[in-house]
């Protein structure tokens, strides 16, 4: 039981190894197929190198690699592309025998180094790149090394396996052919003789590719014709899909797999023919069944050995799994067909590029949209030998497409008739405009949605393309042919490029017209502005003169108020005071009351005169801007207020580091009025509190003075800053009603604004910016 169990474990391990090897081989074969399809269409060397190196990196699961190419007429190679750590070593040159690449160039064989940092032949330039394992594989053409494919691991624990080296060598052969294809294509694009040479090179490349993809997985077999005994290697059993330990009749199993009945004519089998001519080698291919319900192609090569009498006694040879080669040949045929199709597309696009160049030249020389459109449709019809080409543009109302250019007499007739089509699904051009994508009609009589046009009776195929630029639909382009199925899906991409360029050119021409119109309008506007400026300057001069006269009158008024009005007021106050002092005993109480009222009125009048003069001076004061501390300024004003009324208890909060830039004298006047108001209107409030701080309004610093006094109703907030405007009676809170008007003028002179928020018996907050 233990032996049986051990044997089963061994068989399971071998099966897992076999499955792992098959999975790895499948991965590499799929990668080869993808690589073949990916690089077969690369006809320019730079993108080919980029694609090749990326595929190679994916095959060995690394990010670091490079491609060196042989320098023409030199004895060395230079790096043409590098990824990972080799991206910084572009254009590095190695001579024959120098470094790992130089030795591969010299020997023509692949080489690998497990630790480049300790390798004696390392190049100092590469020593600083930080990689360890390095694989260099030659790329050969007709026995000559044309370049080197290098791959590296930066992880010291990773090494390149023998299978990886083998697959990369086959990959390098494929890359060599692709490089030759690209080089031949680039040199043979425009010349017929060059095209013939390219075709020969492609045929040779196909043969080289077939050999490069031929699997090297090979087994050995030997069959004794006399004893009918087989001697088969394990690899051969694996290829045939036979388990020698479990097969009851190994000979029958092998004969069943390789029996001539695999061919349609058993007598024509190479094996049967070789039995008649011992000593000659034979070759045959068989499609054999596998245990996993699949089939596999194998190639059998062998030789018949005879005894001295010439009788066949033994057959020996090799068996090779060629399933990969069969798949590769199929993929290569598909790729060649695709290459032929792409060549035709390239030729058609080449002609389109020439037309596009002419369109560009026409767009730079022709700025009239109608003239440009006609030039383009004529070019397209002439270069592609088409039946008719027409260009429609969207009208202003965006309901119809109006013909703006058409080829031939039919086009001229339709232009004269102002031919137009609705933007709807009732025509090819209308359909592509409303759906914003191209459409092909292979036979307009059966497939297309189009109008019946007697001027174009021979149209059999049509392609309609939208003219779109910057997300705006400008119109449609119709291209028609006399042949059925004249256009393909590839033509949509080809002609759409031209349509996009044409749309940009038409838009540019329209913008040029608009620009010219705008320039004319701007010239007229500038002339109007100059006239208005002249008138404005005259008005400003007159206004300035009027203001100067008004200022002089205000100065005279201020002088009159400060001198002529003060004298009568002082006389009233003085005589009243004398009467009260000298004749108080002779005056009745009622007379004394009236005299006191006269003195109070004189004092109030004096305060009003002082406030008016202060308001006038603020308007004319020259400002001096300096940085200052509002915290210190507010503290100084509160100190004066406490000094005048030491018996009042008011809680005061001043935010630290309040700073601003302005005229210190004017800002002191503004703060004195604001803080005095807060002090006054909290006089009847228990636990009075005044706060000075800073906040932000729309990203701009704003300062505030907040109190918990009597407040005001917000519906009267617009009256606060007017001169002589009061919201409280003088008996409750004395004042002239000019203080906030003075504050507003100071703030406005600093380029700021002031506003207030409050509620009755809930306090008030005054905000201002500078």
Steps between C-alpha positions, in 0.01 A plus 500: 500500500786738586670427169173551314436823690854625430463412134171687480661803667784488249259476210294791640816710532602418145147585383512835679841571349366406158195722546720787619729458201201486263347809660831685470537388138139606430570840655806550284321381186211739565749778563674411172171514312411834657850630429478390138170683454623803696823558307404376155326834431783714639651651188709768672803412708444717815150362579622152400788518751257623767250217436772233478666598826169515685409149377843366600469650849159336537639159396749492791298715742742790547503878447863538396630444149659656193561453128843561342535528122810449289644827376534504121863479397623472861629237738248552779140549605304791647193495725190620312241452778502413867243446774539495878859551616616512136284805417787726614762332280357593156750508208764312704757341264681167549780373279543137401611301806416779748261403778236230465347653185839534331581134572165388360573710189837331470385141563150518350366292791274587793668570834370548852657627822337419834671784694621784280638693798770235561557405134855574383393617154252763620488851349545780758214701350256212560644425845307792649160399360429255783402181311634149576395225258556599133404311183628606158358326188620568144254600227619342175409528135646254256766401754609857576443668838304823444426583862472381858194459722593543868286426807587538867376435854572744783400243764818307602289185553366481143687319219421418138398137446600287204140505370489879518829526309371260235174691452676838491737363233201399286342836573820672385482314168142622457606855590780487244252418229266776613786751499595393151136529392479853635830604345405355164158663511640842584752488219255361244188713557490701180698298241373195307841332487538554873155348550615186312805468725278550807273217382799270463622599847153433646496153345843429644384640835201264497730202452732623775203556727376146440840363600522732802161382631573130447490335840817341634306258724629171353480131603693183394349170397633162377288214359625143447317360197586142597391503865243781454638667812513876554762698687363850557639790700286672764477812283360296213241344732406848616462629143286200405287543812564140615567393859737201472425384855126478442481386134430126483644466149760770437579370152136512398461850645801636313404326178149640532638851535748473212317251280478599134123506525547860610547572132236471230712248306690269739717364215616854425630541856868603513558224754362232263705638209819506709464128579552435130819708490697434822770751584305805390350743751129576505278770645128500582252714691212353701202641684483283812236487775585597856360363824343840573261466200724728294722443199858593429715516190830312513781456251673163472846471344677169474710252310455132415800274581550166320709188560780398257242326286310829457201400709364783723560412866470827693355847474631789716449870506353802676155638569436873544197692623427741214165622627654841572640518150163416348337773708778742411465428129126561524561822692765603247263448209239707681759765574614507138143546384462780753831649383375499141178671607694754705728568204199587287366720778837671532510571128149646516590704807817617333290645220272654761797660677604661173149640461507611864823686431336675204197579719736655757665712235161600364375582851795733558454673164118499462307679772161485331304193630311439172814524287688272741218240498489488119877459481492205741216306332674541163825362648326195655314414179810536285742303724266205566324497160158532660164558336386790717609687814279757674529711813200616706507757782242552775284810452451755777166354611663153532214331312655444157832410344571734208728392214806728490728308263448224242700343219412482133201643318262330744662685787480836320134446418414415859695804623302725266175345627604562862477127570443410869397198708333481843709400802315174550522128423361551150839521324856381548640848573203584726539169686872548569441861612226413749680187626848665488670196345585369155290257296570280196245390239630206299221522244297819520209336325456246781699594810509879525253747644530778241309734276414421143737717296455488119820704457707208639342191340817285500573508873535145636699554825509793739682597817379798709724660764412763763707819517556550872741734673518603865184299567297696240345340191578724200363283222549175306719371217356256244733283287337289227626232260362323195615162638310288749670439837766754411557602863594305815502570871870586474408777254291664771810557712699605193253756369392612848852634556460716191149603611629607843777704342254657258266588789786674680594689182139615446472609862828691470372676188177592680696626798712709267186663358370561849835641604499742210147612593598532865807702405283743305256521792790551737641782291160673506471436874849637564412815305183534707700445820750767400214743437340412834834532676544849358152594617563336836826684549319829433226405746760400758677832454173688544404284798841552658464874460155487657634290789783742557247787513281297738799418723587868519141577595511224764821640639339846518195345668720316748681822580163676546373220726817482706528878552178689430259250658709426804505867614116531541489161669769603747308826566176310566674257732697776676208738562282210615770389743530867633126528552491171688803592708430866584120521496389151596337624821297760310388256232207272554558122463327493164738767361801306632368186326478685169853637538633148565317378186670783304843391628431132418386592148812716449722211612320253272535746212872528570536120490316487169732765356805305623370173345422674168850646489649162584294333222616768252864465599491121457391545138795731426763333720807363318555134594826335611494121488710311757475163672336531842358290783124520539535306825714774656280775353181348643665446841604870511144619423348271764751635751372856436137387528566329835685807619200726424253261666690303765181386674374294202573129488531378139652165394734569206655238264758609240642235265879477505716598200236695309702681233417716200648757261351849485502855627539472877331836573190426294469143626524631859208736426297208357574267792433774754151552355425127476629415849339811653167393348540149646595653837200737486236250390599246769470758778158367602589132453596291806813288442596713201748340258689644202709283263752601230618233256558385144315259269487428123243612243532346149866429563574859616596589862217688677525668841203527739386679821224306679300608807201370696330839534161625386559407136270609218244365255656380172234673290664834598859382438530710180450821704787436742775660293313810385581839656261608780324161488410365844314186605480597869385820671762749628345475847585128517836515324651844426679569172496697175437213253816571295742247654413204274501725192860594593587128542355417159706774329821376668434141390414607143823703480681175582326319211287288735138470599306501828172336598309413817293214636284508809170442672302714744618446862744230378802709414667605175806405293679742265722346228750679279770410247802698385 
